[in-house]
Amino acid sequence: MQETTILIAIITGSITLLVAVAGIIGNWYLSNVNRKNELQQQEYQLVLQNLKGFWEYQSNLYSETLKVVSILVLSDDISSDDFLNAYKRFWELYWCELPTCESNYVASAMVDLKQKIYDKKHFSSDNKEDLKLSREELNSLLLNLANAVRKSSLLLEYSEKIRNKITKDTI
């Protein structure tokens, strides 16, 4: 009888010990999973904070580029100060500033624009027919640039990727 009692005590103690060990392992696993998710969230926040300055720079540059190209496209007086200043700024943007942050879409749209803008600048001011044809072509290229800028928003694209990643990780 005493042996049975000892055996029951050992079995009961072993079961209790196994349940406790399983609980500890389960809690440890859940803790690691939660910590991993927490670290991923912190990583995403850090990346967003670090990229904020870049996105602001890119957005401002894209806005200025659209403004400059609009002046070049819509101006009929190619000898005006506005046109000449915009022409100079276009080439600064094209060669110096946009390459630091532009997407392939924007780069392609700018390549399409550059020769037409160069040609317009070198037309004779008296040649109204060429200026009119140039404006029609440039209007289309300006629209392409605006669409490229819209497609190139890294902030929107990255935010969507993060949202999808967070949703995927939490499901």
C-alpha positions as CSV (number, residue, x, y, z in Angstrom):
1,M,0.0,0.0,0.0
2,Q,2.8,2.4,0.9
3,E,4.5,1.6,-2.4
4,T,1.3,2.5,-4.3
5,T,1.0,5.8,-2.4
6,I,4.6,6.6,-3.2
7,L,4.1,5.6,-6.8
8,I,1.0,7.8,-7.0
9,A,2.9,10.7,-5.4
10,I,5.8,10.2,-7.8
11,I,3.4,10.1,-10.8
12,T,1.5,13.1,-9.5
13,G,4.7,15.0,-8.8
14,S,6.0,14.1,-12.3
15,I,2.8,15.3,-14.0
16,T,2.9,18.5,-12.0
17,L,6.5,19.0,-12.9
18,L,5.8,18.3,-16.6
19,V,2.9,20.7,-16.6
20,A,5.1,23.4,-15.0
21,V,7.9,22.8,-17.4
22,A,5.5,22.9,-20.4
23,G,4.0,26.1,-19.0
24,I,7.5,27.6,-18.7
25,I,8.5,26.6,-22.2
26,G,5.2,27.9,-23.6
27,N,5.5,31.2,-21.8
28,W,9.1,31.5,-23.0
29,Y,8.1,30.8,-26.6
30,L,5.2,33.3,-26.5
31,S,7.6,35.8,-24.9
32,N,10.1,35.4,-27.7
33,V,7.3,35.7,-30.4
34,N,6.0,38.9,-28.8
35,R,9.5,40.3,-28.4
36,K,10.3,39.5,-32.1
37,N,7.1,41.3,-33.1
38,E,8.0,44.2,-30.8
39,L,11.4,44.5,-32.4
40,Q,10.0,44.4,-35.9
41,Q,7.6,47.2,-35.0
42,Q,10.5,49.2,-33.6
43,E,12.6,48.6,-36.7
44,Y,9.8,49.8,-38.9
45,Q,9.4,52.9,-36.8
46,L,13.1,53.6,-37.0
47,V,13.2,53.1,-40.7
48,L,10.3,55.5,-41.1
49,Q,11.9,58.1,-39.0
50,N,15.2,57.9,-40.8
51,L,13.5,58.0,-44.2
52,K,11.2,60.9,-43.4
53,G,13.9,63.5,-44.3
54,F,14.6,61.8,-47.6
55,W,10.9,61.6,-48.4
56,E,10.5,65.3,-47.7
57,Y,13.5,66.1,-49.8
58,Q,12.3,64.0,-52.7
59,S,8.7,65.4,-52.4
60,N,10.0,69.0,-52.5
61,L,12.3,68.3,-55.4
62,Y,9.5,66.6,-57.4
63,S,7.2,69.5,-56.7
64,E,9.8,72.0,-57.8
65,T,10.5,69.9,-60.9
66,L,6.8,69.9,-61.9
67,K,6.7,73.7,-61.3
68,V,9.8,74.3,-63.4
69,V,8.7,72.1,-66.3
70,S,5.2,73.7,-66.2
71,I,6.8,77.1,-66.7
72,L,8.9,75.8,-69.6
73,V,5.9,74.1,-71.2
74,L,3.3,76.8,-70.8
75,S,5.5,79.8,-71.5
76,D,5.1,81.3,-75.0
77,D,7.8,83.9,-74.5
78,I,11.0,81.9,-74.6
79,S,13.1,85.0,-74.0
80,S,11.3,86.0,-70.8
81,D,13.2,85.9,-67.5
82,D,10.7,83.4,-66.1
83,F,11.4,81.0,-69.0
84,L,15.2,81.5,-68.9
85,N,15.4,81.0,-65.1
86,A,13.2,77.9,-65.4
87,Y,15.4,76.6,-68.2
88,K,18.5,77.0,-66.1
89,R,16.9,75.4,-63.1
90,F,15.6,72.5,-65.2
91,W,19.2,71.6,-66.1
92,E,20.3,71.9,-62.5
93,L,17.5,69.6,-61.4
94,Y,18.2,67.2,-64.3
95,W,22.0,66.8,-63.8
96,C,22.6,67.7,-60.1
97,E,19.6,67.1,-57.8
98,L,17.1,64.6,-59.2
99,P,19.7,61.9,-59.7
100,T,20.1,61.7,-55.9
101,C,16.5,60.6,-55.4
102,E,14.5,60.1,-58.5
103,S,12.7,56.9,-59.4
104,N,13.1,55.1,-62.7
105,Y,9.7,56.5,-63.7
106,V,10.8,60.1,-63.1
107,A,14.2,59.6,-64.7
108,S,12.5,58.2,-67.9
109,A,10.0,61.1,-68.0
110,M,12.8,63.6,-67.6
111,V,14.9,62.0,-70.4
112,D,11.8,62.3,-72.6
113,L,11.5,66.0,-71.8
114,K,15.1,67.1,-72.0
115,Q,15.5,67.2,-75.8
116,K,12.1,68.9,-76.4
117,I,12.9,71.5,-73.8
118,Y,16.3,72.1,-75.3
119,D,14.7,72.4,-78.8
120,K,12.0,74.9,-77.5
121,K,14.7,77.1,-76.0
122,H,16.5,77.2,-79.3
123,F,13.5,78.1,-81.5
124,S,13.3,81.6,-82.9
125,S,10.9,83.7,-80.8
126,D,9.2,84.6,-84.0
127,N,8.5,81.0,-85.0
128,K,5.0,80.7,-83.5
129,E,4.1,77.6,-85.4
130,D,7.0,75.6,-84.0
131,L,6.4,76.9,-80.5
132,K,2.7,75.8,-80.8
133,L,3.7,72.3,-81.9
134,S,6.3,72.2,-79.2
135,R,3.8,73.2,-76.6
136,E,1.4,70.4,-77.6
137,E,4.2,67.8,-77.4
138,L,5.5,69.2,-74.1
139,N,2.0,69.2,-72.6
140,S,1.8,65.4,-73.1
141,L,5.3,65.0,-71.7
142,L,4.4,67.1,-68.7
143,L,1.5,64.9,-68.0
144,N,3.8,61.9,-68.2
145,L,6.1,63.5,-65.7
146,A,3.2,64.2,-63.3
147,N,2.1,60.6,-63.6
148,A,5.7,59.4,-63.0
149,V,5.9,61.5,-59.9
150,R,2.6,60.1,-58.6
151,K,3.8,56.5,-59.3
152,S,7.1,57.3,-57.6
153,S,6.0,58.2,-54.2
154,L,8.3,56.1,-52.1
155,L,6.4,57.2,-49.0
156,L,3.2,55.7,-50.3
157,E,4.9,52.6,-51.7
158,Y,6.9,51.9,-48.5
159,S,3.9,52.7,-46.3
160,E,1.9,50.1,-48.2
161,K,4.7,47.6,-47.9
162,I,5.0,48.1,-44.2
163,R,1.2,47.9,-43.8
164,N,1.1,44.6,-45.7
165,K,4.1,43.3,-43.7
166,I,2.5,44.2,-40.3
167,T,-0.8,42.7,-41.4
168,K,0.9,39.5,-42.6
169,D,2.9,39.2,-39.4
170,T,0.0,39.7,-37.1
171,I,-2.3,37.3,-38.8
